[in-house]
Amino acid sequence: MIFNSYAEQREELAGMRLVSCGHIFAKPQREIFRPAGREDWLLFYVAREQETFFIDGTVTADAGSFILFAPGETQHHIYQGTKTAEFYYVHFQCRALPAHISLETSRVYPLTPQQQFSAVFEEIIEQTMQKRPHYEMLCITRLLYLLVQIQRESDGMEDAAGGRWRSVAHAIQHMNKYCDSNLRLKDYADMCCMSKYYFLRVFKQVTGVTPLEYRSRIRIEHAKELLEDSSLSVFEIGETLGYTSPAYFSGAFKKVTGMSPMAYRSRNGRL
């Protein structure tokens, strides 16, 4: 760590008080692990390289990313690159974030890297060092600026995600209503007035899987219900759901559930 500055805050703004700020040059394998977090809030910024966070799994934060930790939240992250990484941080106190800030904590916000973000952190650090009159309020205004920028970018990403969902919603609705239909990828793309490859890319962005994988999951959920509550044979269930052969149905079912349709019925059937 190359620089760390602590502030004795007397003034606050919007119920917020700066605690400390810093500029870090991190070597490979630098790790932070605070199981009980801290008593204050933390805004962390990845200025160069990447940082790996352990939050319900492993999340990689690329350059330009912010993450906000609330008091008491576990902070576990490590730099696993080979070059020197660069980070900024601000610790601050407040009972709750200002009303117009609705950011989730313990979540990485992947923004586009901008020199202005680093410049804002540098200004906060400089003001904290100099401690000129009312520097505390100036530091909080700069912190609020960063939080608002993250909020605006987050709202934009959510709007974009909503737009992507709406663009493939017709195909998703058709799959849910007619999961037994063996339409091709191109057929679903035509429903949404897209090329086949663009539709595939957008669909995966929205659902995390391909259209045919998504349809298969719907079919398997229906198959589970029929295996549990109907007297239809495995062959009849597969045929009802659009599978072209019992072997294909059994293979698809086992891929998702880890067991064959007969084994599932034996364990979960209620008839």
C-alpha positions as CSV (number, residue, x, y, z in Angstrom):
1,M,0.0,0.0,0.0
2,I,1.6,3.2,-1.1
3,F,-0.7,5.8,0.5
4,N,-3.3,5.9,3.3
5,S,-4.8,9.0,4.8
6,Y,-7.1,9.2,7.8
7,A,-9.4,12.1,8.5
8,E,-10.7,13.5,11.8
9,Q,-14.1,14.6,10.6
10,R,-16.0,17.2,12.4
11,E,-18.5,18.2,9.7
12,E,-20.9,15.9,7.9
13,L,-23.2,16.2,4.9
14,A,-26.3,14.2,4.0
15,G,-25.7,12.3,7.3
16,M,-22.3,11.1,6.0
17,R,-18.9,11.4,7.6
18,L,-15.6,10.5,6.0
19,V,-13.5,8.0,8.0
20,S,-10.5,7.3,5.8
21,C,-9.3,7.1,2.2
22,G,-6.4,5.6,0.3
23,H,-4.6,4.8,-2.9
24,I,-3.2,1.2,-3.1
25,F,-0.6,-0.3,-5.4
26,A,-1.0,-4.0,-4.9
27,K,1.4,-6.8,-5.6
28,P,0.2,-10.2,-6.7
29,Q,-1.6,-12.3,-4.1
30,R,-2.4,-9.3,-1.8
31,E,-5.4,-10.5,0.1
32,I,-8.0,-8.8,2.3
33,F,-10.2,-11.0,4.6
34,R,-12.4,-9.4,7.1
35,P,-15.0,-12.0,8.1
36,A,-17.0,-9.5,10.2
37,G,-16.4,-6.6,7.9
38,R,-15.9,-3.2,9.4
39,E,-18.0,-0.8,11.5
40,D,-18.1,1.7,8.6
41,W,-19.0,1.7,4.9
42,L,-16.5,1.0,2.2
43,L,-16.4,2.2,-1.4
44,F,-13.7,0.3,-3.3
45,Y,-12.6,1.1,-6.9
46,V,-10.5,-1.0,-9.3
47,A,-8.4,1.5,-11.2
48,R,-6.0,-0.9,-12.9
49,E,-5.9,-4.7,-13.5
50,Q,-8.5,-6.8,-11.7
51,E,-9.6,-7.9,-8.2
52,T,-11.3,-11.2,-7.3
53,F,-14.1,-10.9,-4.8
54,F,-15.6,-13.8,-2.9
55,I,-19.3,-13.0,-2.7
56,D,-21.7,-16.0,-3.0
57,G,-19.0,-17.5,-5.2
58,T,-16.1,-15.9,-7.1
59,V,-16.6,-12.5,-8.9
60,T,-13.9,-10.9,-11.0
61,A,-14.0,-7.1,-10.9
62,D,-12.2,-5.6,-14.0
63,A,-10.7,-2.1,-14.2
64,G,-13.4,0.5,-13.8
65,S,-15.4,-1.6,-11.3
66,F,-16.8,-0.3,-8.0
67,I,-18.0,-2.4,-5.0
68,L,-19.8,-1.0,-2.0
69,F,-19.7,-2.8,1.4
70,A,-22.1,-2.0,4.3
71,P,-21.0,-2.2,7.9
72,G,-20.6,-5.8,9.1
73,E,-20.5,-7.4,5.7
74,T,-17.7,-9.9,5.0
75,Q,-14.9,-8.4,2.9
76,H,-12.8,-11.0,1.2
77,H,-10.9,-10.2,-2.0
78,I,-7.5,-11.0,-3.5
79,Y,-5.4,-9.7,-6.4
80,Q,-4.4,-12.7,-8.5
81,G,-2.7,-11.0,-11.5
82,T,0.9,-10.8,-12.4
83,K,1.4,-7.0,-12.7
84,T,1.0,-4.3,-10.1
85,A,-2.7,-3.4,-9.6
86,E,-4.1,0.0,-8.6
87,F,-7.0,0.5,-6.2
88,Y,-8.7,3.4,-4.4
89,Y,-11.0,3.3,-1.4
90,V,-13.1,5.5,0.9
91,H,-14.4,4.4,4.3
92,F,-17.3,6.5,5.6
93,Q,-20.0,6.5,8.2
94,C,-23.7,7.0,7.9
95,R,-26.9,5.4,9.3
96,A,-28.2,4.8,5.8
97,L,-27.3,5.9,2.3
98,P,-29.1,9.0,1.0
99,A,-32.6,8.4,-0.2
100,H,-31.8,8.8,-3.8
101,I,-29.0,6.2,-3.7
102,S,-30.5,2.6,-3.9
103,L,-27.3,0.7,-4.6
104,E,-27.0,-2.9,-3.5
105,T,-24.1,-3.7,-1.2
106,S,-21.6,-6.6,-1.7
107,R,-22.1,-6.3,-5.4
108,V,-19.6,-5.5,-8.2
109,Y,-20.7,-2.6,-10.5
110,P,-18.7,-3.0,-13.7
111,L,-18.4,0.6,-15.1
112,T,-16.2,1.7,-18.0
113,P,-12.8,2.8,-16.7
114,Q,-12.6,6.6,-16.5
115,Q,-9.7,8.8,-15.4
116,Q,-12.2,11.1,-13.8
117,F,-13.0,8.5,-11.2
118,S,-9.4,8.2,-10.1
119,A,-9.1,12.0,-10.1
120,V,-12.1,12.3,-7.7
121,F,-10.4,9.8,-5.3
122,E,-7.2,11.8,-5.6
123,E,-9.0,15.0,-4.8
124,I,-10.6,13.4,-1.7
125,I,-7.1,12.2,-0.6
126,E,-5.6,15.6,-1.2
127,Q,-8.3,17.4,0.7
128,T,-7.9,15.0,3.6
129,M,-4.2,15.6,3.8
130,Q,-4.4,19.4,3.6
131,K,-7.3,19.7,6.0
132,R,-8.3,23.2,4.9
133,P,-11.5,24.7,6.3
134,H,-14.6,22.7,5.5
135,Y,-12.6,20.0,3.7
136,E,-14.9,17.4,5.1
137,M,-18.0,18.7,3.3
138,L,-16.0,18.9,0.0
139,C,-14.9,15.3,0.5
140,I,-18.5,14.1,1.0
141,T,-19.7,16.0,-2.1
142,R,-17.1,14.1,-4.1
143,L,-18.1,10.8,-2.5
144,L,-21.7,11.5,-3.3
145,Y,-20.7,12.3,-6.9
146,L,-19.1,8.8,-7.2
147,L,-22.2,7.1,-5.7
148,V,-24.5,9.0,-8.0
149,Q,-22.4,8.0,-11.1
150,I,-22.6,4.4,-10.0
151,Q,-26.3,4.7,-9.5
152,R,-26.8,6.2,-13.0
153,E,-24.8,3.5,-14.7
154,S,-26.6,0.8,-12.7
155,D,-30.0,2.2,-13.7
156,G,-28.8,2.3,-17.3
157,M,-27.7,-1.3,-17.2
158,E,-31.0,-2.4,-15.7
159,D,-32.9,-0.5,-18.4
160,A,-30.8,-2.2,-21.0
161,A,-31.4,-5.6,-19.4
162,G,-35.1,-4.9,-19.4
163,G,-34.9,-3.9,-23.1
164,R,-33.1,-7.2,-23.9
165,W,-35.7,-9.2,-22.1
166,R,-38.5,-7.5,-23.9
167,S,-36.8,-8.2,-27.2
168,V,-36.9,-12.0,-26.7
169,A,-40.1,-12.1,-24.5
170,H,-42.2,-13.4,-27.4
171,A,-40.0,-16.4,-27.8
172,I,-39.9,-17.1,-24.1
173,Q,-43.7,-16.9,-23.8
174,H,-44.1,-19.3,-26.7
175,M,-41.7,-21.8,-25.1
176,N,-43.6,-21.7,-21.8
177,K,-46.9,-22.1,-23.6
178,Y,-45.9,-24.6,-26.2
179,C,-42.8,-26.4,-24.8
180,D,-43.7,-29.5,-26.8
181,S,-43.1,-27.7,-30.0
182,N,-39.9,-28.6,-31.8
183,L,-39.4,-25.2,-33.4
184,R,-35.8,-24.4,-34.6
185,L,-33.6,-21.6,-33.4
186,K,-34.4,-19.7,-36.6
187,D,-38.1,-20.0,-35.9
188,Y,-37.8,-18.3,-32.5
189,A,-35.5,-15.7,-34.0
190,D,-38.1,-14.9,-36.7
191,M,-40.7,-14.4,-33.9
192,C,-38.5,-11.7,-32.5
193,C,-37.6,-10.2,-35.8
194,M,-33.9,-10.9,-35.3
195,S,-31.2,-12.8,-37.1
196,K,-30.5,-16.3,-35.7
197,Y,-27.1,-15.4,-34.3
198,Y,-28.1,-12.1,-32.8
199,F,-31.2,-13.7,-31.2
200,L,-28.9,-16.4,-29.7
201,R,-26.6,-13.9,-28.2
202,V,-29.3,-11.7,-26.7
203,F,-31.2,-14.7,-25.4
204,K,-28.1,-16.0,-23.6
205,Q,-27.5,-12.5,-22.1
206,V,-31.1,-12.6,-20.7
207,T,-31.4,-16.2,-19.5
208,G,-27.8,-17.4,-19.2
209,V,-28.5,-20.4,-21.5
210,T,-29.3,-21.0,-25.1
211,P,-32.9,-21.0,-26.3
212,L,-33.0,-24.8,-26.8
213,E,-31.5,-25.3,-23.3
214,Y,-34.2,-23.0,-21.9
215,R,-36.9,-24.9,-23.6
216,S,-35.5,-28.2,-22.4
217,R,-35.5,-27.0,-18.8
218,I,-39.2,-26.1,-19.1
219,R,-39.9,-29.5,-20.5
220,I,-38.1,-31.2,-17.6
221,E,-40.1,-29.3,-15.1
222,H,-43.3,-30.4,-16.7
223,A,-41.9,-34.0,-16.9
224,K,-41.3,-33.9,-13.1
225,E,-44.9,-33.0,-12.5
226,L,-46.2,-35.7,-14.8
227,L,-43.9,-38.3,-13.2
228,E,-45.1,-37.3,-9.7
229,D,-48.8,-36.9,-10.3
230,S,-49.9,-38.9,-13.4
231,S,-50.0,-42.5,-14.5
232,L,-48.6,-41.8,-17.9
233,S,-45.7,-44.0,-18.9
234,V,-42.2,-42.6,-19.4
235,F,-42.7,-43.1,-23.1
236,E,-46.0,-41.2,-23.1
237,I,-44.6,-38.3,-21.0
238,G,-41.6,-37.9,-23.4
239,E,-43.9,-38.0,-26.4
240,T,-46.3,-35.4,-24.8
241,L,-43.4,-33.0,-24.2
242,G,-42.1,-33.2,-27.8
243,Y,-39.2,-35.6,-27.4
244,T,-38.6,-37.7,-30.5
245,S,-37.5,-40.9,-28.7
246,P,-37.6,-42.4,-25.2
247,A,-33.8,-42.5,-25.1
248,Y,-33.5,-38.8,-26.0
249,F,-36.0,-37.9,-23.2
250,S,-34.2,-40.1,-20.6
251,G,-30.9,-38.5,-21.6
252,A,-32.2,-35.0,-21.4
253,F,-33.9,-35.7,-18.0
254,K,-30.9,-37.2,-16.5
255,K,-28.7,-34.3,-17.6
256,V,-30.8,-31.9,-15.6
257,T,-31.8,-34.0,-12.6
258,G,-29.0,-36.5,-12.3
259,M,-31.3,-39.5,-12.4
260,S,-33.5,-41.3,-15.0
261,P,-37.2,-40.6,-15.3
262,M,-38.0,-44.0,-13.7
263,A,-35.7,-43.4,-10.8
264,Y,-37.2,-39.9,-10.2
265,R,-40.8,-41.4,-10.3
266,S,-39.7,-44.1,-7.8
267,R,-38.4,-41.5,-5.4
268,N,-41.0,-38.7,-5.9
269,G,-44.2,-40.3,-7.3
270,R,-47.3,-39.8,-5.3
271,L,-49.6,-42.2,-7.2
